[in-house]
Amino acid sequence: MNPSRRLSPHVDDARDHVLGPADAQMTLVEYGSYACPHCRAANEALAALRDRFGERMRYVFRHRPLTDNELARRSAELAERAPPERFWKIHMELMTRSSTLTEEDLAAVAAEQELDPFDAAEADRARARVEADEAGARASGVRFTPTFFINGRRYDGPWDETSLGEAMLGTLGHRVRAAALDFASWGPSAGLLLLLATLMALVLSNSPLGPGFEAFWHRELGISLGDWSFGMSLHHWVNDGLLTIFFLVVGLEIKREFTVGHLANRRSAALPIAAAIGGMVFPALLYLLIIPDGPFARGWGVPMATDTAFAIALIATMGRRVPLELRVFLTAAAIVDDIGAILVVAVFYSDGIVIGYLAAAAAIVAALGCLSRAHVYIVLPYVLVGVALWVCVFAGGLHATLAGVLLALFIPTRPPPNLRALMMQADAILIEEAKHGGEALRHGPSLPALHALDAIHDRLESPADRLLRHAGARSSYVVLPIFALANAGVVLSADVLSGNGALVLAISAGLVLGKPLGLLAASALAVRMGVAEKPGAYSWRQLAGAGSLAGIGFTMSLFIAGQAFPTETDFAAAKLAILSASVTSAVIGTLLLWSAKAPDADESPD
């Protein structure tokens, strides 16, 4: 579980400021600040919750003073100067004495509670206590105030009484959302889901349900309007339609990396780019060395690809044994690898070109360019134009998923330059609307204010980031598992290998040997020539382990195999080779990384 969503340290009744019994059914922990207006507003909701739940609820307050706010820190330390039995009286005074915390409030509370401002020992104790709470806030992933934890799990929903109460009661909807967030925040989750879908496809294909499972994916699904109709099998809808979302996400990640990410700087990008090129060229050459010509020669693109989800999932399971810099390297290399795979599909695995539709696609791409140059930050126009682009690319004879990549290239990735001004504008609107909260016949923010906030929200986040936030999760947790279900099924029998031994050997050798050798050799050459520099955080042995993990071809390898081998028996043999080679690469890479020692300072590629 991701520790940043869990409370650390756990509640200690002897140390923490606690209201309610230790055996209460629900524990609500707040990291807050007396100078935070949101904490002061949430205080009323907390009082209502205590009235509602009584002895079933335990409430804990921990300090997280606003940064760069001296008044916030002094008020927290003032509350800690008093004896523990008087803390809650001072706490409520500081939270409710006035609408905004002032110097006069601190002076008045100190005088009323007879706190000695010159007691150095008490001051040191109070400072240490506040600093300890701040350390706990950092360990718990607290980024703003108030932040609430319900029974040890961070709560990221609204702060009103109803929403907090539902979360504390653990309603079904909240439990489902919390479980989904926990699973998604776990590093290997996407790879695990992909693995489960793959195993399910294999089990179903080799069970009595196998013929029905295969027939299901070949069922036709389409639409018709009068004399016009369009339809494809479910398998093609997955590979040509649904997988476009995956390619859109890949394209967005590629663009982000090259504009504001790890590949934006030439020096930092050189090593993963060189490694990715070597990791694509070597497997293809090794494949062609084994199968130089014949009907199988078309499959040289199959061992070129890397499955990022599986590779990153395995690295995540090894925790601190794998340096962060190596994760960044493998992710960046996989991004470049994806570019290569996309180009290979576009150039070598498309046929039946129709010039008229491709000309229409080019016009649509020009329209996307106009949207981007006009700084359109609303996602909907890009999506609508993207659907038209998909239709033209599909009808033009290119693989339809390329529309996702083309769409991604024109979606703005950079945040607005006036971010601070937008934030200030949003704050001004919210503050002004809050002044009318108690008026008669007024139920909430005015419609003009809501429209203004909507406009600000559209500008706060780039369209690329917004799409990645929404489509990225759907790609990892919906699209790829469905793709695996539709494509990973293969009947495990000796008949599959009959006459296809060379094909299995070529794919396996490309992924298991070609990938790590190419990646490692190209990296060493780039470092030796001075084009790139290997970070000292990981060793060459660890780099070799990452190269082996890059041999997990799975998603893109299966996709390219489906284009390269239209014959069912050949495709089945290719799938079997991809699956077995991916498992072998995963085992070798994991063993290399698990057994690798810390790098030597003077290590060189010699």
C-alpha positions in Angstrom: 0.0 0.0 0.0 1.2 3.5 -0.8 2.3 4.9 2.6 1.4 8.5 1.5 -2.3 7.5 1.8 -1.8 6.0 5.3 -1.6 7.8 8.7 1.9 7.9 10.2 2.5 7.6 13.1 -0.6 5.8 14.3 -2.8 7.5 17.0 -1.4 7.3 20.5 -3.9 8.3 23.2 -1.0 9.0 25.6 0.6 11.4 23.2 -2.0 12.8 20.8 -4.8 15.3 21.6 -7.8 13.1 21.6 -11.6 13.6 22.1 -13.5 10.3 22.5 -12.8 6.8 23.8 -9.9 4.7 22.6 -12.2 1.9 21.6 -14.4 4.1 19.4 -15.7 2.6 16.2 -14.5 5.6 14.1 -11.3 7.6 14.4 -11.0 10.9 12.6 -7.6 12.6 12.6 -7.2 16.2 11.3 -3.9 17.8 10.3 -4.8 21.5 10.6 -3.6 25.0 11.3 -5.2 27.8 13.4 -4.4 30.3 10.7 -6.1 28.2 7.9 -9.6 29.6 7.0 -10.6 26.2 5.7 -9.8 24.5 9.0 -11.8 27.1 10.9 -14.8 26.6 8.5 -14.5 22.8 8.9 -14.6 23.1 12.7 -18.4 23.5 12.6 -18.7 20.2 10.6 -16.5 18.5 13.2 -18.7 19.7 16.0 -21.8 18.4 14.2 -20.1 15.0 13.6 -19.3 14.7 17.3 -22.9 15.5 18.2 -24.1 12.9 15.7 -21.8 10.0 16.6 -21.1 10.6 20.3 -19.0 7.9 21.9 -18.7 6.1 18.5 -16.3 8.7 17.3 -12.7 9.6 18.4 -11.3 12.9 17.1 -7.6 13.7 17.0 -6.0 17.1 16.1 -2.4 17.3 14.9 -0.6 20.5 13.9 0.4 21.3 10.4 1.0 25.1 10.5 0.7 27.0 7.2 4.1 27.3 5.6 5.7 30.8 5.6 3.2 32.0 8.1 4.7 33.0 11.4 1.3 33.5 13.1 0.3 29.9 12.2 3.4 28.5 13.9 3.2 30.7 16.9 -0.5 29.8 17.5 0.3 26.1 17.2 3.2 26.5 19.8 0.9 28.6 22.0 -1.7 25.7 22.1 1.1 23.3 23.1 2.4 25.5 25.9 -0.6 24.8 28.1 -1.0 21.6 30.2 -2.7 18.8 28.2 -6.0 19.1 30.1 -6.4 22.7 28.9 -5.4 22.1 25.3 -9.0 21.7 23.9 -10.1 25.0 25.5 -7.2 26.9 23.9 -7.8 25.0 20.6 -11.4 26.1 20.5 -10.5 29.7 21.4 -7.9 29.9 18.6 -10.3 28.3 16.1 -13.4 30.3 16.9 -12.4 33.6 18.6 -12.7 35.6 15.4 -13.3 35.0 11.7 -9.5 35.4 10.9 -6.7 34.7 13.4 -4.9 37.8 14.5 -2.1 38.9 16.8 -4.7 40.2 19.2 -6.2 36.7 19.4 -2.9 35.2 20.4 -2.3 37.8 23.1 -5.8 37.5 24.5 -5.7 33.7 24.7 -2.2 33.7 26.3 -3.5 36.2 28.9 -6.7 34.4 29.6 -4.9 31.0 30.1 -2.1 32.7 32.1 0.6 31.3 29.8 4.1 32.6 30.6 5.7 33.8 27.3 9.1 33.8 28.9 9.3 30.2 30.0 12.1 28.8 27.8 11.6 25.2 28.7 7.9 25.3 27.8 8.7 27.0 24.6 11.2 24.3 23.6 8.8 21.6 24.5 6.0 23.2 22.5 8.3 23.7 19.5 9.4 20.1 19.5 5.8 18.9 19.7 4.7 21.0 16.7 7.8 19.8 14.7 6.9 16.2 15.5 3.4 16.7 14.1 4.9 18.3 11.0 7.1 15.3 10.5 4.1 13.0 10.8 2.3 15.2 8.2 5.1 14.7 5.8 5.2 11.0 6.4 1.5 10.8 5.8 1.6 12.7 2.5 -0.2 15.8 3.8 0.1 18.6 1.3 -2.6 21.1 2.5 -4.9 21.9 5.5 -7.1 20.5 6.6 -6.3 16.9 5.7 -8.4 14.2 7.3 -7.6 10.5 8.0 -10.5 8.2 8.7 -9.4 5.0 10.5 -5.9 5.5 9.3 -6.7 6.1 5.6 -6.5 9.6 4.0 -9.8 11.0 3.1 -9.7 13.1 -0.2 -13.4 14.0 -0.4 -15.4 17.1 0.5 -15.2 18.5 4.1 -18.9 19.0 4.7 -20.6 17.1 7.5 -22.6 14.8 5.1 -19.6 13.7 3.1 -17.4 13.1 6.1 -20.2 11.3 7.9 -20.8 8.9 5.0 -17.0 8.2 4.8 -16.8 7.5 8.5 -19.8 5.2 8.4 -18.1 3.3 5.5 -21.1 3.4 3.1 -20.8 1.0 0.2 -20.1 3.8 -2.3 -17.3 5.2 -0.1 -15.8 1.7 0.5 -15.7 1.0 -3.2 -14.1 4.4 -4.0 -11.5 3.9 -1.2 -10.6 0.4 -2.2 -10.2 1.5 -5.9 -8.0 4.4 -4.8 -5.9 2.1 -2.7 -5.5 -0.4 -5.4 -4.6 2.3 -8.1 -2.1 3.9 -5.7 -0.3 0.6 -5.4 2.6 0.6 -7.9 2.2 -2.9 -9.4 -1.7 -2.7 -9.6 -1.9 -2.1 -13.4 0.6 -4.9 -14.2 -1.2 -7.2 -11.8 -4.6 -6.6 -13.5 -3.0 -7.2 -16.9 -1.5 -10.4 -15.6 -4.9 -11.6 -14.2 -6.6 -10.8 -17.6 -3.9 -12.8 -19.4 -4.2 -15.8 -17.1 -8.0 -15.7 -17.5 -7.7 -15.7 -21.3 -5.3 -18.6 -21.1 -7.5 -20.6 -18.7 -10.7 -20.0 -20.7 -9.0 -20.8 -24.0 -7.8 -24.2 -22.6 -11.1 -25.1 -20.9 -14.3 -26.5 -22.3 -15.5 -22.9 -22.6 -12.6 -22.3 -25.1 -14.7 -22.5 -28.4 -17.4 -20.3 -27.0 -14.8 -17.8 -25.7 -13.1 -17.6 -29.1 -16.5 -17.3 -30.9 -17.5 -14.4 -28.6 -14.6 -12.2 -29.8 -15.6 -12.9 -33.4 -19.2 -11.8 -33.0 -20.0 -8.9 -35.3 -21.0 -5.5 -33.8 -21.9 -2.5 -35.8 -24.4 0.3 -36.7 -26.6 0.9 -39.7 -28.5 3.9 -41.0 -30.7 3.1 -44.0 -28.5 1.6 -46.7 -25.3 2.5 -44.9 -23.8 0.2 -42.3 -20.5 -0.3 -40.5 -19.5 -3.2 -38.4 -16.5 -5.2 -37.1 -15.9 -8.2 -34.9 -15.6 -7.5 -31.2 -11.9 -8.5 -31.5 -11.4 -5.7 -34.1 -13.3 -3.2 -32.1 -10.9 -3.9 -29.2 -7.8 -3.8 -31.4 -8.8 -0.9 -33.7 -11.1 1.1 -31.5 -10.6 0.6 -27.8 -6.9 0.4 -28.1 -6.9 3.9 -29.6 -7.4 5.2 -26.1 -4.1 3.4 -25.1 -2.3 4.9 -28.0 -3.7 8.3 -27.1 -2.3 8.0 -23.6 1.0 6.8 -25.0 1.1 9.8 -27.3 0.3 12.2 -24.5 3.0 10.7 -22.3 5.5 10.9 -25.2 4.7 14.6 -25.8 4.8 15.4 -22.1 8.2 13.7 -21.7 9.6 15.6 -24.6 8.2 19.0 -23.6 8.2 19.2 -19.8 9.4 15.7 -18.7 12.6 13.7 -18.4 13.3 13.9 -22.1 13.0 17.7 -22.4 16.7 18.1 -21.6 19.1 16.8 -24.2 21.7 15.5 -21.8 19.2 13.6 -19.6 17.3 12.3 -22.6 20.4 10.9 -24.5 20.9 7.7 -22.4 17.3 6.4 -22.5 17.0 7.4 -26.2 20.2 5.5 -27.1 19.2 2.5 -25.0 15.7 2.3 -26.6 17.1 2.5 -30.1 19.6 -0.3 -29.3 16.7 -2.3 -27.6 14.7 -2.0 -30.9 17.4 -2.6 -33.5 19.1 -5.7 -31.9 15.9 -7.8 -31.5 14.8 -7.0 -35.0 18.2 -8.0 -36.4 18.4 -11.1 -34.3 14.9 -12.1 -35.6 15.9 -11.5 -39.2 19.2 -13.5 -38.6 17.1 -16.5 -37.6 14.3 -15.9 -40.2 15.9 -14.0 -43.1 13.0 -14.6 -45.6 9.8 -16.5 -46.0 6.3 -15.9 -44.7 7.5 -15.4 -41.1 10.0 -12.6 -42.1 7.2 -10.0 -41.7 7.2 -10.5 -37.9 10.6 -8.8 -37.2 8.7 -6.0 -35.4 7.2 -8.3 -32.8 10.3 -8.5 -30.5 11.0 -4.8 -30.7 8.3 -3.6 -28.2 8.4 -3.2 -24.4 5.3 -3.5 -22.1 5.7 -0.6 -19.8 3.0 -1.7 -17.4 4.5 -5.0 -16.6 8.1 -3.7 -16.4 7.3 -0.8 -14.1 5.1 -3.1 -11.9 7.9 -5.5 -11.3 10.3 -2.6 -10.5 7.7 -1.2 -8.0 7.5 -4.5 -6.2 11.2 -4.4 -5.5 10.9 -1.1 -3.6 14.2 0.5 -2.6 16.3 -2.2 -4.2 15.8 -0.3 -7.5 16.9 3.3 -7.5 14.4 6.0 -8.5 16.8 7.0 -11.3 16.6 3.6 -12.8 12.8 3.7 -12.8 13.0 7.0 -14.6 15.5 5.6 -17.1 13.3 2.5 -17.9 10.1 4.6 -18.2 11.8 7.1 -20.6 13.3 4.3 -22.6 9.9 2.6 -22.8 8.4 5.9 -24.1 11.0 6.1 -26.9 10.3 2.4 -27.5 6.6 3.2 -28.0 7.5 5.8 -30.6 9.5 3.2 -32.5 6.6 0.7 -32.3 4.1 3.3 -33.5 6.3 4.2 -36.5 6.8 0.5 -37.3 3.0 -0.1 -37.3 2.4 3.0 -39.4 5.0 2.2 -42.0 5.2 -1.6 -42.2 1.9 -2.9 -41.0 -0.7 -0.9 -42.9 -2.0 -1.8 -46.3 -4.8 -0.9 -48.7 -4.1 2.8 -48.7 -7.0 5.0 -49.8 -5.6 8.5 -50.8 -8.9 10.3 -50.5 -9.5 9.4 -46.9 -5.8 10.1 -46.0 -6.2 13.5 -47.5 -9.2 14.1 -45.3 -7.2 12.9 -42.3 -4.5 15.4 -43.2 -7.1 18.2 -43.3 -8.3 17.1 -39.9 -4.8 17.1 -38.5 -4.4 20.7 -39.8 -7.6 21.6 -37.9 -6.1 20.1 -34.8 -3.0 22.3 -35.4 -5.3 25.3 -35.6 -7.0 24.4 -32.3 -3.6 24.0 -30.6 -2.2 27.3 -32.0 -5.4 29.1 -30.9 -4.6 27.8 -27.3 -8.0 26.1 -27.0 -7.9 24.6 -23.5 -11.2 22.8 -23.5 -10.9 19.0 -24.2 -14.2 18.4 -25.9 -13.2 20.0 -29.3 -10.1 17.8 -29.5 -12.2 14.7 -28.7 -14.8 15.4 -31.4 -12.1 16.2 -34.0 -10.3 13.0 -32.9 -13.3 10.8 -33.6 -13.4 12.2 -37.2 -9.7 11.6 -37.5 -10.1 8.0 -36.4 -12.8 7.4 -39.1 -10.6 8.8 -41.8 -7.4 7.0 -40.7 -9.3 3.7 -40.5 -11.0 4.2 -43.9 -7.6 5.3 -45.4 -5.9 2.0 -44.8 -3.6 3.0 -41.9 -4.1 1.3 -38.5 -6.9 3.3 -36.8 -5.0 3.5 -33.5 -2.6 5.9 -35.1 -5.3 8.5 -34.8 -4.8 8.4 -31.0 -1.1 9.3 -31.4 -1.8 12.0 -34.0 -4.5 13.5 -31.7 -2.1 13.5 -28.7 0.6 15.4 -30.6 -1.6 18.5 -31.0 -3.2 18.6 -27.5 -1.5 21.3 -25.4 0.8 20.0 -22.6 2.0 23.1 -21.0 0.1 24.8 -18.1 -0.9 28.4 -18.5 1.8 31.0 -17.9 -0.5 33.0 -15.6 -1.1 30.3 -13.1 -0.6 32.5 -10.1 -3.1 35.1 -11.4 -5.7 32.4 -12.0 -5.3 31.1 -8.5 -5.7 34.6 -7.0 -8.8 35.1 -9.1 -10.3 31.9 -7.9 -9.5 32.8 -4.3 -11.1 36.3 -4.7 -14.3 34.7 -6.1 -14.6 32.2 -3.3 -14.0 34.8 -0.6 -16.6 37.1 -2.1 -19.1 34.4 -2.4 -18.5 33.2 1.2 -19.6 36.7 2.4 -23.1 35.9 1.2 -23.3 32.5 2.7 -25.7 33.4 5.6 -28.0 35.6 3.6 -31.7 34.9 3.3 -32.9 33.2 0.1 -29.4 32.3 -0.9 -28.5 28.6 -1.1 -25.0 28.7 -2.6 -22.6 30.3 -5.0 -24.2 32.5 -7.7 -24.4 31.3 -11.3 -21.9 33.9 -12.6 -19.4 32.8 -9.9 -19.8 29.2 -10.9 -19.3 30.0 -14.6 -16.1 32.0 -13.7 -14.8 29.1 -11.6 -15.5 26.7 -14.5 -13.5 28.9 -16.8 -10.6 29.1 -14.3 -10.7 25.4 -13.9 -10.4 24.8 -17.6 -7.2 27.0 -17.6 -5.6 25.6 -14.5 -4.7 22.3 -16.0 -3.5 21.6 -19.6 -5.8 19.5 -21.7 -3.0 16.9 -22.0 -2.8 16.6 -18.2 -6.6 16.5 -17.9 -6.9 13.7 -20.5 -4.0 11.8 -18.9 -5.7 12.1 -15.5 -9.0 10.6 -16.8 -7.9 8.5 -19.8 -4.7 7.2 -18.2 -6.5 5.2 -15.5 -9.0 3.9 -18.0 -6.2 2.8 -20.3 -4.4 0.9 -17.5 -7.3 -0.6 -15.7 -9.9 -1.1 -18.5 -8.4 -1.0 -22.0 -5.3 -3.1 -21.5 -7.0 -5.9 -19.5 -9.8 -6.1 -22.2 -7.1 -6.2 -24.8 -5.3 -9.0 -23.0 -8.6 -11.0 -22.7 -9.2 -10.6 -26.4 -5.6 -11.4 -27.6 -3.7 -13.5 -25.0 -5.8 -16.6 -25.3 -4.0 -19.5 -27.0 -4.6 -23.2 -26.9 -1.5 -24.8 -25.3 -0.8 -27.9 -27.5 2.0 -29.4 -29.5 0.0 -28.6 -32.6 0.7 -24.9 -32.1 4.4 -25.4 -32.4 4.2 -27.8 -35.4 6.0 -26.1 -38.3 6.4 -22.9 -36.3 9.6 -23.7 -34.3 11.7 -21.1 -36.1 9.1 -18.4 -35.4 9.0 -19.2 -31.7 12.8 -19.2 -31.5 13.1 -15.9 -33.4 10.6 -14.1 -31.2 12.0 -15.6 -28.0 15.6 -14.8 -28.9 14.7 -11.3 -29.8 12.9 -10.5 -26.5 15.1 -12.5 -24.1 18.5 -11.9 -25.6 18.2 -9.1 -28.2 16.4 -6.6 -25.9 18.9 -6.6 -23.0 22.0 -6.9 -25.2 20.8 -4.1 -27.5 19.9 -1.8 -24.6 23.1 -2.4 -22.7 25.4 -2.1 -25.7 23.8 1.1 -27.0 23.9 2.6 -23.5 27.6 1.7 -23.1 28.4 3.1 -26.5 26.6 6.4 -25.8 28.5 6.8 -22.5 31.9 5.9 -24.1 31.4 8.4 -26.9 30.4 11.1 -24.4 27.0 11.5 -25.9 25.3 10.5 -22.6 26.1 10.1 -19.0 25.0 7.2 -16.7 23.8 8.4 -13.3 25.9 7.0 -10.4 22.7 5.9 -8.6 22.6 2.6 -10.5 25.2 0.1 -11.7 25.7 -1.5 -15.1 24.4 -4.7 -13.6 21.2 -3.0 -12.6 21.0 -1.5 -16.1 21.3 -5.0 -17.5 18.4 -6.0 -15.2 16.3 -3.2 -16.6 17.2 -4.3 -20.1 15.9 -7.8 -19.3 12.7 -6.3 -18.0 12.4 -4.4 -21.3 12.2 -7.9 -22.9 8.6 -8.1 -21.5 7.0 -7.4 -24.9 3.4 -8.4 -24.2 0.9 -5.7 -25.2 2.6 -4.1 -28.2 4.2 -7.4 -29.2 0.8 -9.1 -29.3 -0.6 -6.1 -31.2 2.1 -6.2 -33.9 1.9 -10.0 -34.1 -1.8 -9.7 -34.9 -0.9 -7.4 -37.8 2.1 -9.5 -39.0 0.5 -13.0 -38.9 -3.1 -13.1 -40.2 -3.1 -16.9 -40.1 -4.6 -18.2 -36.9 -2.0 -20.9 -36.3 0.9 -18.6 -36.9 -0.6 -16.0 -34.6 -1.1 -18.6 -31.9 2.6 -19.7 -32.1 3.6 -16.0 -31.9 1.4 -15.5 -28.9 2.9 -18.5 -27.2 6.5 -17.2 -27.9 5.6 -13.7 -26.6 4.1 -15.1 -23.4 7.0 -17.5 -22.6 9.7 -15.0 -23.6 8.0 -12.2 -21.5 7.9 -14.5 -18.4 11.6 -15.5 -18.9 12.6 -11.9 -19.3 10.7 -10.9 -16.2 12.4 -13.7 -14.1 15.9 -12.8 -15.4 15.4 -9.1 -14.9 14.0 -9.5 -11.4 16.9 -11.8 -10.4 19.5 -9.4 -11.7 18.0 -6.4 -9.9 17.3 -8.3 -6.7 20.9 -9.5 -6.4 22.6 -6.3 -7.6 24.8 -4.4 -5.2 25.1 -0.7 -4.8 27.2 0.8 -7.7 30.9 1.5 -7.3 31.9 5.1 -7.6 34.6 4.3 -10.2 32.5 1.8 -12.2 32.9 2.2 -16.0 31.5 0.4 -19.0 34.9 -1.1 -19.9 
